[in-house]
Amino acid sequence: MYCRISSDPRDHGLGVERQRQECYALAASQGWDVVQTLIDNDVSAYSGKRRPSYEQLMTAVTAGQVDVVVAWHPDRLHRSLTELRTFIGTVERAGVDVQTVTAGRWDLSSASGRYVAQTLGLVAEYESQHRSERLRAKLEQNAARGVTHGRATYGWRAEYGVGGHRRDVIHEAEAEVVRSIARDVLAGESLRSITARLNADGVPSPRGGEWQKIMVRHLVLRERNAGLRVHRGEVVGPGTWPPILDAATYEQVRAVLRDPTRRVSTGSAAAHLLSGIARCGVCNSTMRVAWNRTVHSYRCSGRSCVSRRKADVDELVAGVVVERLARPDAADLLAPKYSAERRAAADEAQTLRARLDTAADDYADGKIDARQLERISSRLRPALASAEAQARAVDDAPLFVDLLGVDDVRAAWERLSLSRQRAVVDALLTVVVLPTRQGKRTFDPTTVSITWRS
């Protein structure tokens, strides 16, 4: 027996179970012993994807292990004429009968029987192609209207009104997870530390298991978070659902995570303040943590040119950061001077995209001609590119939000996570470990060069 259903997104298997029951009833009425039941659930016979159970069926037929193949309907076996012709040749050579619940016995031993089978196969193939065309047209229409399709994704839930009309509304608990990830990214937390925090707090992932770093990144970078509709990998306009993140916040998150100069720590580097950040004063290689006799030290990862006791360098750098941020002018020095401009640029970019969409709709409706559309586009696109560039400029202000204007900067610094401390140091300082005299045992702060970034 072979059962198949093309689409079962909820994985209930109800469709194939109904087929199985009716196929069993047919076998029982004929007095046949069912030696094997093969099922391909949620697999199309037209798409060209592998059907493991169908392949197993063909192997059994070729090996002479069955006398009769039972299916619910011929199109459960095939919706491709090419595949059907191969099937006809295989069962004919093996002397195997084919019976279906809805169409009766397939006589593939005669020319007329093969003609009927191929005609049914041609009809099934046409129906599949026609359904595929209708589906593509529907998806294009949904994209143009900004309407989503499929199940509601993480952060939203579907509500159905009169007539079955669906709208996606925010799922507050899930949306707050997305917002918390965005806040942590902008505050300098690494994806590794955010992932660990979510798992430690017992927050269920979209798949129900543990969070993975790649999952966190993908979730917070979705254009959908900002209410943007994507079709075929491109933003085509605003969606009909409420956004989780405002445009400015979304653009900043994207700017941070896609910044090519962003430092990504892996392995043990993320476990130490200056590992991968500090540089060797001889060969400019990064400094990594290693054991020097009985203590942890930062050592040149290139040729081991220089080495310095980790605790001493960490204490020096942390002290410099804390002392500078405790000064009265720190808040003015590090104030987010351009945050308002970036937010305005993000709003402007959204307005310009909407104007381009309106122009495209006017052209489609015949209100303007191609020349007018080109003129509008040529004037708006440079302004859009400029606004997007300004909106995506990385704003370091959120890094210092817990450090500025507080009474005890040292205590505030120590409350930060290690990944956040690393981000602050990397944003503010260039740290270079210089060579020192052989045999010198006491730490000399002048052998560590600390330069403030502009």
C-alpha positions in Angstrom: 0.0 0.0 0.0 1.2 3.5 -0.8 -0.3 6.7 0.6 0.8 10.3 0.0 -0.4 13.9 0.7 1.2 16.9 -0.8 0.8 19.4 2.0 0.5 18.8 5.8 2.0 21.9 7.4 0.8 21.0 10.9 2.1 17.4 10.5 -1.2 15.9 11.7 -1.1 13.1 9.1 -4.9 13.1 8.9 -5.1 13.0 5.1 -2.8 9.9 4.7 -4.5 8.2 7.6 -7.9 8.4 5.8 -6.2 7.0 2.6 -4.7 4.2 4.7 -8.0 3.2 6.2 -9.8 3.0 2.8 -6.8 1.2 1.2 -6.9 -1.4 4.0 -10.7 -1.8 3.4 -10.0 -2.5 -0.3 -7.3 -5.1 0.5 -9.6 -6.8 3.1 -12.5 -7.0 0.6 -10.1 -8.8 -1.9 -8.6 -11.1 0.7 -5.1 -9.7 0.3 -2.4 -9.7 2.9 -0.8 -6.2 3.4 2.9 -6.9 3.5 3.9 -3.2 3.8 2.4 0.3 4.1 4.6 3.1 2.6 3.7 6.7 3.4 5.1 10.0 2.1 3.5 12.7 4.2 3.7 16.4 3.2 5.6 15.6 0.0 4.5 16.7 -3.5 4.7 14.3 -6.4 5.0 17.2 -8.8 7.7 19.3 -7.2 10.6 16.9 -8.1 11.6 16.4 -4.4 12.6 13.0 -3.3 9.9 10.6 -2.1 11.7 8.1 0.1 8.7 5.8 0.5 7.9 5.8 -3.2 11.5 4.9 -4.0 11.2 2.1 -1.5 8.0 0.9 -3.2 9.8 0.8 -6.6 12.6 -1.2 -5.1 10.2 -3.7 -3.7 8.4 -4.0 -7.1 11.6 -4.4 -9.0 12.7 -7.1 -6.6 9.5 -9.1 -7.0 8.5 -8.7 -3.4 4.8 -7.7 -4.0 1.9 -8.9 -6.2 -0.3 -5.8 -6.0 0.2 -2.1 -5.4 -2.8 -0.4 -3.7 -3.3 3.4 -3.7 -6.2 5.6 -2.9 -6.2 7.4 -6.3 -3.8 7.3 -9.3 -2.6 10.8 -8.6 -1.4 9.7 -5.2 1.2 7.7 -7.1 2.1 10.3 -9.7 1.5 13.8 -10.9 4.3 13.7 -13.5 3.8 12.0 -16.8 7.6 11.3 -17.1 7.5 9.4 -13.8 4.3 7.6 -14.7 5.9 6.2 -17.8 8.8 4.8 -15.8 6.3 3.3 -13.3 4.3 1.6 -16.1 7.4 0.0 -17.5 8.6 -1.2 -14.1 5.2 -2.8 -13.0 4.7 -4.4 -16.4 8.1 -6.1 -16.3 7.5 -7.3 -12.8 3.9 -8.5 -13.5 2.5 -6.4 -10.7 -1.2 -5.3 -10.6 -2.2 -1.8 -9.6 -5.5 -1.2 -7.7 -6.9 2.1 -6.5 -9.8 2.8 -4.2 -11.4 5.5 -6.4 -10.5 4.4 -10.0 -10.4 0.6 -9.6 -7.9 -1.6 -11.3 -5.2 -0.2 -13.6 -4.7 -2.6 -16.6 -1.2 -1.7 -17.7 -0.7 -4.8 -19.7 -2.8 -3.6 -22.7 -2.4 -0.6 -25.0 -5.8 0.8 -24.0 -5.1 0.4 -20.3 -1.8 2.3 -20.7 -3.5 5.0 -22.7 -6.1 5.5 -19.9 -3.3 5.6 -17.3 -1.3 8.1 -19.3 -4.4 10.3 -19.9 -5.1 10.4 -16.2 -1.4 11.2 -15.6 -1.6 14.0 -18.2 -4.7 15.5 -16.4 -3.0 15.2 -13.0 0.1 17.0 -14.4 -2.0 19.8 -15.9 -3.9 20.2 -12.6 -0.6 20.5 -10.7 0.8 23.1 -13.2 -2.5 25.1 -13.1 -2.5 25.0 -9.3 1.1 26.2 -9.2 0.3 29.1 -11.5 -2.7 30.1 -9.4 -0.6 29.9 -6.2 2.2 32.1 -7.7 -0.4 34.7 -8.8 -1.9 34.7 -5.3 1.5 35.1 -3.7 2.3 38.0 -6.0 -1.1 39.7 -5.2 -0.5 39.2 -1.4 2.9 40.7 -1.7 1.6 43.8 -3.6 -1.1 44.3 -0.9 1.4 43.7 2.0 -0.6 40.7 3.2 1.2 37.8 4.8 0.6 34.2 4.0 1.1 31.0 5.9 1.1 30.6 9.6 1.7 33.6 11.9 5.4 33.8 12.7 7.1 34.2 16.0 6.1 37.5 17.6 2.6 37.5 16.2 -0.6 35.4 16.4 -3.5 35.2 14.0 -6.9 36.5 14.8 -9.9 35.7 12.6 -12.9 38.0 12.1 -16.2 37.8 10.3 -16.0 35.7 7.2 -12.8 34.1 8.2 -10.8 37.3 7.5 -7.4 37.0 9.2 -5.2 39.6 10.7 -1.9 39.2 12.6 -1.7 40.9 16.0 1.3 41.1 18.3 2.0 38.2 20.7 3.3 40.3 23.6 5.4 37.7 25.3 7.2 36.7 22.1 7.5 40.3 20.9 9.2 41.2 24.1 11.8 38.5 23.5 12.5 40.1 20.1 12.7 43.6 21.7 15.0 42.3 24.5 17.4 40.9 21.9 17.4 44.2 20.0 18.1 46.1 23.2 21.0 43.8 24.1 22.5 44.0 20.7 22.4 47.8 20.8 23.9 47.8 24.3 26.9 45.9 23.1 26.0 42.4 24.2 27.4 39.6 22.0 25.0 37.1 20.3 26.8 34.4 22.4 25.8 36.1 25.7 22.3 36.9 24.5 21.8 33.2 23.6 23.1 32.1 27.0 20.8 34.5 28.8 17.7 33.3 26.9 18.6 29.7 27.7 19.4 30.4 31.3 16.0 32.2 31.7 14.2 29.2 30.3 12.7 31.2 27.4 11.3 28.8 24.8 12.8 29.2 21.3 10.6 29.5 18.2 11.2 25.8 17.7 10.6 24.9 21.3 14.1 23.7 22.1 17.2 25.6 23.2 18.3 28.9 21.5 21.2 28.8 19.1 23.3 31.9 18.2 22.3 31.7 14.5 18.6 31.6 15.5 18.9 34.7 17.6 20.6 36.6 14.8 18.0 35.5 12.2 15.1 36.4 14.5 16.2 40.0 15.3 17.2 40.7 11.7 13.9 39.9 10.1 12.5 42.8 8.0 9.1 41.7 9.3 10.0 43.0 12.8 9.8 46.6 11.3 6.6 45.8 9.5 8.2 45.4 6.1 6.8 42.9 3.5 9.5 40.7 1.8 8.8 38.8 -1.4 11.5 36.8 -3.2 14.2 38.1 -0.9 13.4 41.8 -1.4 11.4 44.4 0.6 8.4 45.3 -1.6 6.6 47.6 0.8 4.9 47.9 4.2 3.0 44.9 5.6 -0.4 44.9 7.1 0.7 43.7 10.5 1.8 45.9 13.5 5.7 46.2 13.8 7.5 44.9 16.8 10.5 47.3 16.4 10.3 50.9 15.1 12.2 51.7 11.9 15.1 53.5 13.6 15.7 50.7 16.1 15.5 48.0 13.4 18.0 49.9 11.2 20.4 50.3 14.1 20.2 46.6 15.0 20.9 45.8 11.3 23.8 48.3 11.2 25.4 46.7 14.3 25.1 43.1 13.2 26.1 43.7 9.6 28.9 46.1 10.4 32.0 44.5 8.6 34.3 46.0 11.3 32.3 44.4 14.2 34.4 42.1 16.3 33.0 38.6 16.7 34.5 36.6 19.6 34.5 32.9 19.6 35.7 30.2 22.0 37.8 31.4 24.9 38.2 35.0 23.5 34.8 35.9 24.8 35.8 34.9 28.3 38.4 37.6 28.8 38.2 41.4 28.7 41.0 42.1 26.2 41.5 38.8 24.3 41.3 39.6 20.6 41.0 43.4 21.4 44.5 44.2 22.7 47.4 44.2 20.2 51.0 43.2 20.3 53.3 46.3 20.2 55.9 44.4 18.1 54.0 42.6 15.3 50.4 44.0 15.8 48.9 40.5 16.3 46.0 40.2 18.7 46.7 39.2 22.3 45.2 35.9 23.6 45.1 34.4 27.0 47.6 31.7 27.9 49.2 30.3 31.0 52.6 31.9 31.9 54.1 29.6 34.6 51.2 29.7 37.1 49.2 32.8 36.1 46.9 33.8 33.3 48.6 36.2 30.9 47.9 38.0 27.7 50.3 36.7 25.1 51.0 37.7 21.5 49.1 35.2 19.2 51.6 35.7 16.4 55.2 35.1 17.5 54.7 35.3 21.2 56.6 38.7 21.1 55.2 40.0 24.3 53.4 38.7 27.4 51.8 40.5 30.3 49.9 39.3 33.4 46.2 39.4 32.6 44.9 40.7 35.9 47.3 43.7 35.8 46.3 44.7 32.3 42.6 44.2 33.0 42.8 46.3 36.1 44.6 49.1 34.4 42.3 49.3 31.4 39.1 49.1 33.6 40.5 51.8 35.8 41.1 54.1 32.8 37.6 53.6 31.5 36.0 54.1 34.9 38.0 57.2 35.7 37.2 58.8 32.3 33.5 58.1 32.5 33.3 59.4 36.0 34.4 62.9 34.9 31.7 65.6 34.8 32.0 66.1 31.0 31.7 62.4 30.1 28.0 62.6 29.5 28.5 65.5 27.0 31.5 63.8 25.4 29.6 60.6 24.7 26.1 62.0 24.3 24.1 60.5 21.4 24.5 63.6 19.3 23.1 62.0 16.2 20.4 59.7 17.5 17.6 62.1 16.7 19.0 62.6 13.1 19.3 58.8 12.6 15.7 58.3 13.8 14.5 61.0 11.4 16.5 59.5 8.6 14.8 56.1 9.2 11.4 57.7 9.1 12.4 59.6 5.9 13.5 56.3 4.3 10.2 54.7 5.1 8.3 57.7 3.6 10.4 57.6 0.4 9.8 53.9 0.0 6.0 54.5 0.3 6.2 57.2 -2.4 8.1 54.8 -4.8 5.4 52.2 -4.1 2.7 54.7 -4.9 4.4 55.6 -8.2 4.6 51.9 -9.1 0.9 51.5 -8.4 0.0 54.5 -10.4 2.0 53.1 -13.4 0.3 49.8 -13.1 -3.1 51.5 -13.0 -2.3 53.6 -16.1 -2.3 56.9 -14.2 1.3 57.7 -15.3 3.4 56.5 -18.2 6.8 54.8 -18.1 8.7 58.0 -18.7 7.0 59.7 -15.7 7.7 56.6 -13.5 11.4 56.7 -14.5 11.6 60.5 -13.6 10.0 59.9 -10.2 12.3 56.9 -9.5 15.5 58.7 -10.6 14.7 61.6 -8.2 13.6 59.5 -5.2 16.2 56.7 -5.2 19.3 58.8 -4.4 17.4 60.5 -1.5 16.3 57.0 -0.3 19.9 55.7 -0.5 21.2 58.7 1.5 18.5 58.4 4.2 19.1 54.6 4.5 22.9 55.2 4.9 22.4 57.8 7.6 19.8 55.6 9.4 22.2 52.6 9.4 25.3 54.5 10.8 26.2 52.6 14.0 25.2 54.6 17.1 27.4 53.6 20.1 25.3 55.6 22.6 23.3 52.6 24.0 26.7 51.1 25.0 27.1 53.7 27.7 23.5 54.1 28.9 24.2 52.4 32.3 27.6 54.2 32.8 26.8 57.9 32.3 25.4 60.1 35.0 25.6 57.5 37.8 27.0 58.1 41.3 29.3 55.1 41.3 30.8 54.4 37.9 33.0 51.6 39.3 30.0 49.7 40.7 28.1 50.3 37.4 31.0 48.9 35.4 31.3 45.8 37.5 27.6 45.1 37.1 28.0 45.0 33.3 28.3 41.6 31.6 31.8 40.7 30.3 30.6 40.9 26.7 29.2 44.4 27.4 32.5 45.5 29.1 34.4 44.2 26.0 32.2 46.2 23.7 32.7 49.4 25.7 36.5 49.0 25.7 36.5 48.2 22.0 34.4 51.3 21.3 36.5 53.7 23.4 40.1 52.4 23.4 43.0 51.1 21.4 45.2 48.9 23.7 48.7 47.9 22.7 51.0 45.8 24.9 54.6 47.0 24.5 57.8 45.0 25.1 59.6 45.2 28.4 62.9 44.2 29.9 63.6 40.5 30.4 63.2 39.4 34.0 61.2 42.4 35.1 58.7 41.1 37.6 56.7 44.1 38.7 54.0 45.5 36.4 54.8 48.8 34.7 51.7 50.6 33.5 53.7 52.5 30.9 54.3 49.3 29.0 50.7 49.3 28.0 49.7 52.0 25.5 46.1 53.1 25.8 44.8 55.5 23.1 41.3 57.0 23.0 39.5 56.5 19.8 38.3 59.7 18.1 
